[in-house]
Amino acid sequence: MEIDYRNKILNVAAGMFRQFGLISVSMDDLAHELHISKKSIYEEYSSKSDIVITLASKFFEAHRIQLEKSCDLENAASEFIDITKYSLDLLNTFNPKILFDIQKSYPEVWTMFHEYKNTVILEKVKSNLKKGIKEGYYREEINVDVSSKIFIEQLQLAFDSLTFPKHEYNSWQLLRVMMKNQFHSIAKPEIAQAYIEFF
């Protein structure tokens, strides 16, 4: 049976990147882990950047599909909870070292992250806010455009070490607090109280 080297390389690389970070893993390391020559890797991918960008493309597409499936629930409040959990899971994939490596050495992937955040997630949040107002779960006076952008920017703010130093704040716990606060700012009081345990 013929081995699918393209996917095997991606799977092994993904595991090594998660464990050691993007910059620390060399093509030599990858070849050693795969028990193949570097030449064999270069026959499939032109560079380590090619591997990283391919992984990122597949990652964001898989998450887009997951978001569409998992966050289309019977009411806006439940949907908001799911979008929050989804966002936490998404960012949990990027440990701080990987985020730092992407910002430092892979601007194409950083751009992909921003585009995904500012299109796919933003549109889902906007849709949720409009749905919540229509259903009577959210306050009618909320500004959908501003509130959805606040939601999106919190995803990055929670990992900003200048605003929230890592030795003082846990990024994921911080993000959960931010999302809880935002839910209380958009939901009617009785709805916010009913869903408080979900945060």
Residue pairs with C-beta under 8 A, 6 or more apart in sequence:
5 36
5 40
5 43
5 44
6 44
6 45
8 34
9 30
9 34
9 41
9 44
9 45
9 51
10 51
10 54
10 55
10 58
12 30
12 33
12 34
13 25
13 30
13 51
13 52
13 55
14 55
16 25
16 29
16 30
16 33
17 25
17 52
17 55
17 98
18 93
18 95
18 98
21 97
21 98
21 100
21 101
22 52
22 98
22 101
22 102
22 105
22 106
23 101
23 104
23 105
25 48
26 48
27 38
27 41
27 42
27 48
28 38
30 41
30 48
30 51
31 37
31 38
31 40
31 41
34 40
34 41
45 51
45 54
49 106
49 108
52 106
52 109
53 106
53 108
53 109
53 112
56 106
56 108
56 109
56 112
56 113
57 112
59 93
60 112
60 113
60 116
60 120
63 90
63 116
64 116
64 120
66 86
67 83
67 86
67 120
67 121
67 124
70 82
70 86
71 79
71 82
71 83
71 86
71 124
71 128
72 79
73 79
73 82
75 135
75 137
76 128
76 129
76 131
76 132
76 135
76 137
76 138
77 132
77 137
77 187
77 191
77 194
77 195
78 195
79 128
79 131
80 128
80 132
80 183
80 187
81 183
81 195
81 198
81 199
83 121
83 124
83 125
83 128
84 176
84 179
84 183
84 199
87 121
87 155
87 175
87 179
88 172
88 175
88 176
88 179
91 155
91 158
91 159
91 171
91 172
91 175
92 172
94 102
96 159
96 161
96 166
96 171
99 159
102 109
102 110
102 113
103 110
117 152
117 155
117 156
118 152
121 152
121 155
122 148
122 149
122 152
125 147
125 148
125 151
125 152
126 144
126 145
126 148
129 138
129 142
129 144
129 147
129 148
129 186
130 144
132 138
132 186
132 187
133 139
133 140
133 142
133 144
136 188
137 187
137 188
137 191
138 186
138 187
138 188
138 191
139 186
139 187
139 188
142 185
142 186
147 182
147 185
147 186
150 182
151 179
151 182
154 175
154 178
154 179
154 182
155 175
157 163
157 164
157 178
158 164
158 171
158 172
158 174
158 175
158 178
159 171
164 171
164 174
176 199
179 199
180 199
183 192
183 195
183 199
184 192
187 195
